[in-house]
Amino acid sequence: MSAPCKVLITAATGNVGPHAAAHLLEAGVSVRALVLKDDPHVGRLPERVEIFEGDLGVPDSIDAALEGVKGVFWMWPFFTLGTATALTVLKKIEKQARRLVLVSSVGVHIGLEPRDNNCHAYLEGLVEDHTSDLEWTFLRTTGFMANAFGFAPQVRNGGIVRFPYGAAARTSVHEGDLAAVGVRALTSDGHAGARYLVTGPESLTQKEQLRIIGEETGRELEWVDVHAGAAREQMVAAGWPPDYADGALDYFERLTREPEVGSDVVREVTGRPARTFRDWARENADAFR
Ligand SMILES: NC(=O)c1ccc[n+]([C@@H]2O[C@H](COP(=O)([O-])OP(=O)(O)OC[C@H]3O[C@@H](n4cnc5c(N)ncnc54)[C@H](OP(=O)(O)O)[C@@H]3O)[C@@H](O)[C@H]2O)c1
């Protein structure tokens, strides 16, 4: 089957969407981006992307964006939105598209996410159980290297990062590499039904990530472990449902004893080695200055 000529990216102005848009354009595909009204981050998208306003939480508002689209790069930026909404959106996608890439999570791969929790495992279940004509691919990604932007305010403001579980070892993935895997799955054959574990090339503790950011910005930075309860409060204040915050923090605690799983999927699917955290830190050094 030939590559879809028009692809819609949802949650398009986050960490992954702009990379996905750039890779799709490079592959000669027309790109549409679904963005919220007055999204201040639209400028992150390449110029040739067609912008459609719509709200994933209001399924009828995405009809125009989906019209004539043959592929969807589906990201779902909610923890708690009603499950009926996701199914309605999926059914609308299936009416138009032949191929779907869903950004899922390593949590599904290792069995941490139950299917009834309204997040990645649930979305995978919807796709498996409620579609028949779509060629789908799941990207079960580890944490993004971009999560390290969370350290940036403390790095800029004194250089001491206070966070729990500095010894948690992750195989964080460059969000551009994740996007590249998804674009290959949308634009070439042989990926239908794949559940790819997408990771970076190395396991690094959070402390080691911070050290590398310091080396790339020419500063000595300090990690101070704080009690998980303090981080939990901040996560809940930022909109995380309490049980999600607990799940994430428990996972980090586990990663202090047992490093995160890794894979060679980026190289296998894209033909290029996965970028290292040092590559990412060098590209994004200005955000920490
Ligand atoms: N971060 C990780 O480590 C990690 C790990 C595993 C899986 N994931 C998955 O990766 C996906 C992509 O992450 P990301 O960081 O690129 O993006 P994201 O943070 O999930 O999504 C942000 C984007 O979604 C848009 N958005 C928010 N509410 C919306 C709505 N109601 N309708 C339409 N768009 C809406 C935001 O627009 P505004 O800019 O206007 O707010 C922004 O463009 C996530 O959805 C998550 O499921 C992430």
The ligand as a MOL file (V3000), in Angstrom:
LIG
                    3D

  0  0  0     0  0            999 V3000
M  V30 BEGIN CTAB
M  V30 COUNTS 48 52 0 0 0
M  V30 BEGIN ATOM
M  V30 1 N 6.2500 12.9000 28.1700 0
M  V30 2 C 6.4980 11.6190 28.2460 0
M  V30 3 O 7.5090 11.1960 28.7950 0
M  V30 4 C 5.5150 10.6220 27.6500 0
M  V30 5 C 5.6920 9.2650 27.9420 0
M  V30 6 C 4.8130 8.3430 27.3770 0
M  V30 7 C 3.8080 8.7850 26.5270 0
M  V30 8 N 3.6630 10.1070 26.2830 0 CHG=1
M  V30 9 C 2.6000 10.5060 25.3440 0
M  V30 10 O 3.1460 11.3410 24.3620 0
M  V30 11 C 2.1080 12.1930 23.8780 0
M  V30 12 C 2.7190 13.4160 23.2220 0
M  V30 13 O 3.3480 14.2200 24.1980 0
M  V30 14 P 3.7180 15.7340 23.8880 0
M  V30 15 O 4.5680 16.1550 25.0190 0
M  V30 16 O 4.2430 15.8570 22.4990 0 CHG=-1
M  V30 17 O 2.3400 16.4810 23.8590 0
M  V30 18 P 1.2310 16.6290 25.0340 0
M  V30 19 O 1.8590 17.3430 26.1690 0
M  V30 20 O 0.5340 15.3720 25.3130 0
M  V30 21 O 0.1630 17.5000 24.2920 0
M  V30 22 C 0.3450 18.8410 24.1880 0
M  V30 23 C -0.4190 19.2960 22.9730 0
M  V30 24 O -1.7980 18.9280 23.0470 0
M  V30 25 C -2.5700 20.0940 22.8250 0
M  V30 26 N -3.8660 19.9520 23.4770 0
M  V30 27 C -4.1510 20.0330 24.7990 0
M  V30 28 N -5.4850 19.8500 24.9900 0
M  V30 29 C -6.0340 19.6730 23.7630 0
M  V30 30 C -7.3500 19.4540 23.2890 0
M  V30 31 N -8.3860 19.4230 24.1480 0
M  V30 32 N -7.5730 19.3230 21.9590 0
M  V30 33 C -6.5450 19.4040 21.0710 0
M  V30 34 N -5.2660 19.6020 21.4500 0
M  V30 35 C -5.0060 19.7410 22.7790 0
M  V30 36 C -1.7100 21.1970 23.4190 0
M  V30 37 O -2.1370 22.4460 22.9600 0
M  V30 38 P -1.7300 23.7890 23.7860 0
M  V30 39 O -0.2760 24.0410 23.4800 0
M  V30 40 O -2.6290 24.8330 23.2010 0
M  V30 41 O -2.0190 23.4990 25.2180 0
M  V30 42 C -0.3410 20.7870 22.8630 0
M  V30 43 O -0.2530 21.0780 21.4790 0
M  V30 44 C 1.2960 12.4730 25.1260 0
M  V30 45 O -0.0330 12.7550 24.7590 0
M  V30 46 C 1.4520 11.2330 25.9650 0
M  V30 47 O 0.3100 10.4300 25.8220 0
M  V30 48 C 4.4860 11.0400 26.8220 0
M  V30 END ATOM
M  V30 BEGIN BOND
M  V30 1 1 1 2
M  V30 2 2 2 3
M  V30 3 1 2 4
M  V30 4 1 4 5
M  V30 5 2 4 48
M  V30 6 2 5 6
M  V30 7 1 6 7
M  V30 8 2 7 8
M  V30 9 1 8 9
M  V30 10 1 8 48
M  V30 11 1 9 10
M  V30 12 1 9 46
M  V30 13 1 10 11
M  V30 14 1 11 12
M  V30 15 1 11 44
M  V30 16 1 12 13
M  V30 17 1 13 14
M  V30 18 2 14 15
M  V30 19 1 14 16
M  V30 20 1 14 17
M  V30 21 1 17 18
M  V30 22 2 18 19
M  V30 23 1 18 20
M  V30 24 1 18 21
M  V30 25 1 21 22
M  V30 26 1 22 23
M  V30 27 1 23 24
M  V30 28 1 23 42
M  V30 29 1 24 25
M  V30 30 1 25 26
M  V30 31 1 25 36
M  V30 32 1 26 27
M  V30 33 1 26 35
M  V30 34 2 27 28
M  V30 35 1 28 29
M  V30 36 1 29 30
M  V30 37 2 29 35
M  V30 38 1 30 31
M  V30 39 2 30 32
M  V30 40 1 32 33
M  V30 41 2 33 34
M  V30 42 1 34 35
M  V30 43 1 36 37
M  V30 44 1 36 42
M  V30 45 1 37 38
M  V30 46 2 38 39
M  V30 47 1 38 40
M  V30 48 1 38 41
M  V30 49 1 42 43
M  V30 50 1 44 45
M  V30 51 1 44 46
M  V30 52 1 46 47
M  V30 END BOND
M  V30 END CTAB
M  END
